[in-house]
Amino acid sequence: MNSNGAGRAFIGSFTSAGGRGVTVAAVDRETGELTVLGATDAVPDPSYLVLGPGSGSTALYAVSETETGAAAALDITGAVPQPLGEIQPVEGDGPTHLAIAGGHLITANYGSGSVTALPVRADGSLGAAASVLQHEGSGPRTDRQHAPHAHQVQPDPSGNWVLSVDLGTDSIRICALDPSSGTLRLHGETALRPGTGPRHLAFHPAGAHAYVLNELEPTVTVCRWDPATGVLQPLAETAVVPEDVVADPEAVVYPSGVVVSHDGRFLWAANRGHDSIAVLALDESGEKASLVTNVDCGGHWPRDLALDPTGQWLYAANERAGNVSWFAVGATTGIPRHRGSLAAPAASCVVFG
């Protein structure tokens, strides 16, 4: 195992619900098995994590999903992550996601419906917030969409744009980031069907399509993406649970995480409540998605999915079951087969070094 994090997984969790904070685990690439190496609770509620840029990154970044939100850098050169510089306020409430772009850490602040850019210093530590872009608007579901709720930030494959997924406004905002100043500028906004509540998106490896997973309705919206103009165009929706579940008004289904296979043939979506992983087949163009099947997530309330660097193992962070389950991915079918689980209280995400 190399000191730069190769062969390791980092598991985020909610410390306020009994989680360990950031757990480090060794990864057996042959079996998918995770073995705990250590943990740190230096960051409160580190619900989402991202590694620093480059294959040899020595830094891990975490949101602190608290009412007065913050972001933190962690040094991962040792066995257990250590704080790297000060935890920085994001000047927004309840950050749920983060990404690296243009020399900055970008956070999606769910509570306040905003996006924040913080500079990443030469040593990997974070500077104070450089800019905050406030979302505006609402949606028809007054219980969940009375205000903007930025849920994810995702750089596009070209590196020219940052997309912000807003559950509260049923829209995706496309932003430009000035690397020198950290200023986020709104370039455009793509409206999705009202009431769908978009949560996360993932890009096709070819870079011309994006797949938006909706939380308030169990569907994924297939979109065409033009990196030259920064325009996202919705094309169609596909259900991520069977038709009888969609039609059942008593069914509890809140989709959460979405992953696309490295070869662009399959898409997987986690469904909380239904406690399943949806398997969708993508056509060669990337514009058509069809539900193949749903498999048990190996726990309860799968908050996020992650594909390991080899593309052979899929991991589900099952928040309410308090475990991370791993699955062998069928090379020809895309269907995950459960192979094991690791106890991880209040697990929220998994990322790989």
N, C-alpha and C positions, 0 to 999 in steps of 0.2 A: 504494500500500500504506500503510495507516494504522499509526501507531505502537502502537495498542492490540492489534495482532496479527491484524487482519482480513486475510484472504488469505494466511495462513501456516499451515503444518503443523509440528508438533513431534513428532519421532520419538525414542522411547526405545530404549535398547540396553544390552547387557551389556558394560561396559568390560573385565571380566575375560576376555571371549572375543574381544576385539579391536574392540569397538564404540567409537563416537566419544563416547558419553555421550548428551547431548541434542542432536540435530541440528535446525536450523531450516531450513525449505524454503519457498520461494514456491510458491503454488498457482495454476495457470491454470484458472479456473473453466470455460473453454470446452472445454479438452482434457483436464483432469484432471492434467496434467503437473506434476511436482514438480521444483524446481530448488534445489539446496543453497545456502543463504546463509551458513551458519557452524555451528559446533558448540562445545560446552563439555563437558569431562570433570570439572567441579567436583564432581559427585556420583558416587560409585562405583555402578555397576550400577543406573542409573535405569530399571528395567524397566517401570514404569508411571507415567503422567503424568495430571494433571488440571489444567484451567484454573481460576483463581479465579472466584467467582460474578459474574454480570453480563456484559452484552455488551461492556463496555469494560474488562474485567479487564486489569490490568498485571502479574499474578503467575501463575506456573506452579508447580505442586507436583509433586514426584517422591518415590517411595519409593527407598530405597537397599537393594536386595535382597541384603543381606549377612547373615552369621550373627548379628552384633550389629546388628540392623536400625535404620534411621534414616529420617527424612523431611526434605525440604529445600524451601525456597521460593526461586524464581528470579524476578528482575525481567526482564520481557520488553519493556520500552519501547525498548530498543536493538536493534541488528542481531543481537547474540548474547546469550543469557540470561546474567545475572550473579547470583551468590549474593545473597540477600536475608536478612540475619540469619544466625544460626548453624544448622547442621544439627543436628536434634534427635533424640536416641534415642527409639525408640518403645516401649522396654521389652518388646520381643518379637523373635523371630528370623525372619529371612527374609521381610520384608513383600513381598507380591506385588501389592497393589492398594490404591487409595485413592480417597476421595470427599470432597466438601465437604458439610457439613450443619450447620445451626444454629450458624454461626460457628466451626465446628471442622473440622479435617482428621481424617478417620477412616481408619485403615489396617487392612488384613487381614494378619495375621502368620502365614504358612503354617507356618513351622518350629515355632513355639510354640503354634499353635492358639489365637490370641487376637486381640482387636480393640482398638485404641488410639484415643483421642480427644486431639488436640492443639489448643489454642486458636490461632485465626488473629488476629493483632494488627491494629490499625488500619492499620499501614503494609504489611500483607500478610505480614510475617514470622511465624514460628511460635514459640509458647511451649513450655515443657516439657510433657510428657504430663500430662493432667488426670486420665485414668482408663484402666484396662485391664480389659477384660472377658475372662476366661479361659473358653474352651470346655471341655467335658468329653465323654468318650465315645470310641467307636472303631467300626470296621466289620469286615465279614467278610474283606476282602482284607488279610491280615496284612502283605503286602509294602508296601502303601500306606496302610493304614487302622488301624495299630496305635495311633494317637493322633489327636486333633483336628488338622485342617489348614484353617484359615480361608483361603479363596482369593480371595474378593471381598467388598467392601462396596458396597452400592447403596442410596441413599435412594429411597423410593417417590415417585411423582409428587405425592402430596399434601403431601410435606415433613414428615409427622408421624412417620415410621418410618425406621429404617435396617435393611436386611436383610443378613445375613452368611451367605455360602454356604460350607459346610464340607465339603470333599471327604472328610475322614477319618471323619466321623460320619454321612454320608449324610443331611444335614439342612440346613435353612435356619432361622437364628435371626432372630426379629423383635425389634428393640431400640428403646427409647425413649431419646432423648438430651435431657438437661437443658441448654439453651443457656447458662444462667448459670454452671453449675459444670463442664460438660463430662462429667458422670457418665452412663455408659451403663448402662441397666437392661434386663435380659432380660424381654421381654413374653411371648414364646411361642416354640415350636420346632415346625417342621413336618418330619416324617420322610418321606423318599423311599424308594424301593425299595432294600433293602440291596445294597451292592456297586456301585451306579451311579456313585458318586463325583462328586457335583455340583461344577462348577467356576465357572461364571458364569451370571448371569441377566440378562434384559432385559425391560422392561415394554412392553406394548402401549401405543400413544399414547393410547388412551382411558382407560388407568389401571386397568382392571378385571381384567387378566390379566397373568401373568408367565410367561416361558419359561426353564426351567432347562436349561442344556446340561451333560450329564454327560460326564466325562472317562474313567471306567473302563469304561463301556459307551457305544457310539456312538448315543446317543439324546438327545432333548430332551423334558423333562417339561412339559406344559402345565398351568398352575395358575390357579385363580381367586383373585383378590386382593380383599379387602374393606378399603379404607382406613379405614373408620369403626371397625372392631373390630381391625384389625391381624392378620387371619387369612388365611393362605395355604393353599389347598386343592388338592392334586394331583388332576388329572382323568385324564390319559392320557399315554402315551409314544409318540413317533414316531421311527423310525430316521433318522439323518442320512447314512447311506451305503446303497447297494443291498443287497438281501436276501442276495445271494451273498457279499458282504463280511462282513455280520453273521454269517453261518453258517460262515465260514472261520476255524478256530481259529488259523491261522498269520498271519492278517491283523493288521497293526499300525495301529491307529487310535486316536488320542487327541484327541478334540474339544477346542477351546480357546476361541475367541471367538464371541459371538453378537450379532447386530444385527437390529433390526426396522425395516422401512421406515417413513418418516414418515406414510404413509397407512394403515399397519396391514395391508397386504395380503400382505406377504412377510416371511420371516425367512431370514437367512443365517447359516450356521455354518461355522467353519473346522475342518478335520480334518487334524491332523498325522499323518504316516505315509502316509495315503491321499493327502495333499497336494492336497486339494480344498476347494472351497467348495460346501456344500450349499445348494440353493435349495428352500425350503418355502413352500407357499401356505397362507395363513390364511383361514378363512372369515369372513363378516361379523361373527359373534359373537365371534371371537377364540379360540373354544374348540376348534377343530379345526385341526390342522396336517397337511399331506400333503407328502411328498417329491416334488418335481418333477424334479430332476436334480442332478447334481454337475458342476462345471466345475473345470478345473485352476487351482490357486492362483497360478500364475506363478512358482513357486519351490519351496522345500522347507521343511517344518515351519512352517506358518503359525501363529504364536503368537497373533495377534489380528487382528480386523477393525474397520474404522471406516468410517462413512458420512459424506461431507462435508455441510456445512450445507444445500446445495441438494437433497440426496437423489439426485443424478444420478450420483455417483461413489462406488464402493466400493474401499477400500484394504486390502490384506493385508500384514501385517508378517511376512515369511518369514525366520525366525530363522536357520536353517542354510544357506539360500541366500545370506543377506546382502543382501537387497533388500526394497524395498517396491514392490508391483505395484498398478496401478490398473485399474479396470474400469468401463466404461459400463454402467449398469443399465438394462435394458429396461423401459420404462414400463408396458407391458402384460403382459409375461411375468415380470418380475423376474429374468431370467437375465443375469448379468454377462458382458460381453465384454471380454477383455483388450485394453488399449490402450497399456500401457507399464510400465516398471520403473525404479527408481532404486537404485543401489548404496547399501546401508546395512548395514554389517557388524553381525551379531548383533542385528538389529532385533527389537524386542519389542512395540511399540505405536505408534499414530499418533493424535494429537488435533489438533483444528483451532481456530485462533483467529479 
